[in-house]
């Protein structure tokens, strides 16, 4: 089975969905100025809560900020899915998307390399949603990048190898959204990815919602909380 996919979105769509993107860019500029090394910003949230929309909006809007233009890179957590063959071997294929179906230590290792003061060029995997498999070394963090954005469900999870991931994030923003709207988006996303409507609804009810409940409990640890693209609290 394929894992949840990110629906295609252009920058105009994303900017419309994140009305407070300007405030977030101001915060990014301050975060960048506070560190001599690369900064790693995490965007967390339950499946379907708008993480990708937020990252796409920030990347698009940053292009018009002189202090940020050309200085951002993107390394999503999705690239660290275990392969389908490995999930079959472990008996976890029917739970793809759960915390133990990702290579969390590999993810942490890439984030640690990104933060190296020597600013090396770092490669990272992406995820091919059409086939449901990671693609090794498909993404590049260039030496010129000052900020790396990474988004995923489990960035604030205080459990096993995910603790190491959280320790490597300079700041985490958490996306919230009403459950009914979020579930509707998830079902539509799965249908767009090729599932029939009944199968999509069943997957959301059984798999995505179990993960969503786990993730929702971590939101109070975030530095910024957003609901439907608006900042509602910040430390």
For each residue, the residues with C-beta under 8 A, 3 or more apart:
1: 93 94 96 132 203
2: 5 96 129 132 193 194 195
3: 78 81 96 97 101 132
4: 47 48 97 186 189 190 208
5: 2 129 189 190 192 193
6: 9 52 78 129 189
7: 52 185 188 189 192
8:
9: 6 13 14 52 53 56
10: 13 14
11: 14 15 56 57 59 60
12: 15 16
13: 9 10 16 17 53 56
14: 9 10 11 17 18 53 54 56 57 60
15: 11 12 18 21 57 60 61
16: 12 13
17: 13 14 50 53 57 228 229
18: 14 15 21 24 50 53 54 57 58 226 229
19: 229 230
20: 23 24 226 229 230 231
21: 15 18 24 25 57 58 61 229
22: 25 26 61
23: 20 26 27 231
24: 18 20 21 27 28 54 58 173 224 231
25: 21 22 28 29 58 61 62 65 68
26: 22 23 29 30
27: 23 24 30 31 171 224 234
28: 24 25 31 32 39 41 58 62 68 147
29: 25 26 32 33 65 67 68
30: 26 27 33 34
31: 27 28 34 35 39 41 147 170 171
32: 28 29 35 39 67 68 71 146 147
33: 29 30
34: 30 31 39
35: 31 32 38 39 170
36: 117
37: 115 116 117 119
38: 35 114 115 119 141 145 146 147 148
39: 28 31 32 34 35 146 147 148 170 171
40: 111 114 115 147 148 150 168 169 170
41: 28 31 147 148 149 150 169 170 171 172 173
42: 150 151 152 155 156 166 169 171 172 173
43: 51 54 55 149 150 151 152 155 172 173 174 175
44: 51 151 152 153 154 155 156 172 173 174 175 215 218 219 222
45: 49 50 51 151 153 174 175 176 177 215 219
46: 49 153 175 176 177 182 211 212 215 216
47: 4 97 153 182 186 208 211 212 215
48: 4 177 182 183 185 186 189 208 212
49: 45 46 175 176 177 182 212
50: 17 18 45 53 54 175 177 226 228 229
51: 43 44 45 54 55 151 152 153 175
52: 6 7 9 55 56 76 151
53: 9 13 14 17 18 50 56 57 229
54: 14 18 24 43 50 51 57 58 151 173 175 226 229
55: 43 51 52 58 59 74 76 149 151
56: 9 11 13 14 52 53 59 60
57: 11 14 15 17 18 21 53 54 60 61 229
58: 18 21 24 25 28 54 55 61 62 72 149
59: 11 55 56 62 63 72 74 149
60: 11 14 15 56 57 63
61: 15 21 22 25 57 58 64 65
62: 25 28 58 59 65 68 69 71 72
63: 59 60 68 69 70
64: 61 69
65: 25 29 61 62 68 69
66: 69
67: 29 32 71
68: 25 28 29 32 62 63 65 71 72 146 147
69: 62 63 64 65 66
70: 63 144
71: 32 62 67 68 144 145 146 147
72: 58 59 62 68 145 146 147 148 149
73: 139 140 141 142 145 147 148 149
74: 55 59 139 148 149 150
75: 79 110 111 114 124 139 141 148 149 150
76: 52 55 79 126 127 150 151 152
77: 80 102 107 150 151 152 153 154 155
78: 3 6 81 126 127 134 152
79: 75 76 124 125 126 127 134 135 138 139
80: 77 102 103 104 106 107 110 125 134
81: 3 78 96 101 102 103 127 133 134
82: 86 87 90 92 101 102 103 134
83: 86 87 133 134
84: 87 88 93 96 132 133
85: 88 89
86: 82 83 89 90
87: 82 83 84 90 92 93 96 101
88: 84 85 91 93
89: 85 86
90: 82 86 87
91: 88
92: 82 87 95 96 98 100 101
93: 1 84 87 88 96
94: 1 207
95: 92 98 100 101 207
96: 1 2 3 81 84 87 92 93 101 132 207
97: 3 4 47 101 153 207 208 211
98: 92 95 101 207 210 211
99: 102 104 153 154 157 159 162 211 214
100: 92 95
101: 3 81 82 87 92 95 96 97 98
102: 77 80 81 82 99 107 154
103: 80 81 82 106 107
104: 80 99 107 108 154 160 161 162 164 165
105: 108 109 161 164
106: 80 103 109 110
107: 77 80 102 103 104 110 111 165
108: 104 105 111 112 161 164 165 168
109: 105 106 112 113
110: 75 80 106 107 113 114 122 124
111: 40 75 107 108 114 115 148 150 165 168 169
112: 108 109 115 116 168
113: 109 110 116 120 122
114: 38 40 75 110 111 122 141 148
115: 37 38 40 111 112 168
116: 37 112 113 119 120
117: 36 37
118:
119: 37 38 116 143
120: 113 116 143
121: 140 141 142 143
122: 110 113 114 140 141
123: 137 138 139 140 141
124: 75 79 110 137 138 139 140 141
125: 79 80 134 135 136 137 138 139
126: 76 78 79 134 135 138 139
127: 76 78 79 81 133 134 135
128: 131 132 133 134 135
129: 2 5 6 132 193
130:
131: 128
132: 1 2 3 84 96 128 129
133: 81 83 84 127 128
134: 78 79 80 81 82 83 125 126 127 128
135: 79 125 126 127 128 138
136: 125
137: 123 124 125
138: 79 123 124 125 126 135
139: 73 74 75 79 123 124 125 126
140: 73 121 122 123 124
141: 38 73 75 114 121 122 123 124 145 148
142: 73 121 145
143: 119 120 121
144: 70 71
145: 38 71 72 73 141 142 148
146: 32 38 39 68 71 72
147: 28 31 32 38 39 40 41 68 71 72 73
148: 38 39 40 41 72 73 74 75 111 114 141 145
149: 41 43 55 58 59 72 73 74 75
150: 40 41 42 43 74 75 76 77 111 155 169
151: 42 43 44 45 51 52 54 55 76 77 155
152: 42 43 44 51 76 77 78 155
153: 44 45 46 47 51 77 97 99 211 215
154: 44 77 99 102 104 157 162 165 214 215
155: 42 43 44 77 150 151 152 162 165 166 169 172
156: 42 44 166 172 174 215 218 219 221 222
157: 99 154 162 165 166 214 215 218
158: 162 163 166 218 221
159: 99 162 163
160: 104 163
161: 104 105 108 164 165
162: 99 104 154 155 157 158 159 165 166
163: 158 159 160 166 167
164: 104 105 108 161 167 168
165: 104 107 108 111 154 155 157 161 162 168 169
166: 42 155 156 157 158 162 163 169 172
167: 163 164
168: 40 108 111 112 115 164 165
169: 40 41 42 111 150 155 165 166 172
170: 31 35 39 40 41
171: 27 31 39 41 42 223 224
172: 41 42 43 44 155 156 166 169 221 222 223 224
173: 24 41 42 43 44 54 222 223 224 225 226
174: 43 44 45 156 218 219 222 224 225 226
175: 43 44 45 46 49 50 51 54 226 227
176: 45 46 49 219 225 226 227 228 232
177: 45 46 48 49 50 181 182 185 227 228
178: 181 182 228
179: 182 183 212
180: 183 184
181: 177 178 184 185
182: 46 47 48 49 177 178 179 185 186 212
183: 48 179 180 186 187 204 208 209
184: 180 181 187 188
185: 7 48 177 181 182 188 189
186: 4 47 48 182 183 189 190 200 204 208
187: 183 184 190 191 197 200 201 204
188: 7 184 185 191 192
189: 4 5 6 7 48 185 186 192 193
190: 4 5 186 187 193 195 199 200 203 204
191: 187 188 194 195 196 197 200
192: 5 7 188 189
193: 2 5 129 189 190
194: 2 191
195: 2 190 191 199 200 203
196: 191 199 200
197: 187 191 200 201
198: 201 202
199: 190 195 196 202 203
200: 186 187 190 191 195 196 197 203 204
201: 187 197 198 204 205
202: 198 199 205 206
203: 1 190 195 199 200 206 207 208
204: 183 186 187 190 200 201 207 208 209
205: 201 202 208 209
206: 202 203 209 210
207: 94 95 96 97 98 203 204 210 211
208: 4 47 48 97 183 186 203 204 205 211 212
209: 183 204 205 206 212 213
210: 98 206 207 213 214
211: 46 47 97 98 99 153 207 208 214 215
212: 46 47 48 49 179 182 208 209 215 216
213: 209 210 216 217
214: 99 154 157 210 211 217 218
215: 44 45 46 47 153 154 156 157 211 212 218 219
216: 46 212 213 219
217: 213 214
218: 44 156 157 158 174 214 215 221 222
219: 44 45 156 174 176 215 216 222 225
220:
221: 156 158 172 218
222: 44 156 172 173 174 218 219 225
223: 171 172 173 234 235
224: 24 27 171 172 173 174 231 233 234 235
225: 173 174 176 219 222 231 232 233 234
226: 18 20 50 54 173 174 175 176 229 230 231 232
227: 175 176 177 230 232
228: 17 50 176 177 178
229: 17 18 19 20 21 50 53 54 57 226
230: 19 20 226 227
231: 20 23 24 224 225 226 234
232: 176 225 226 227
233: 224 225
234: 27 223 224 225 231
235: 223 224
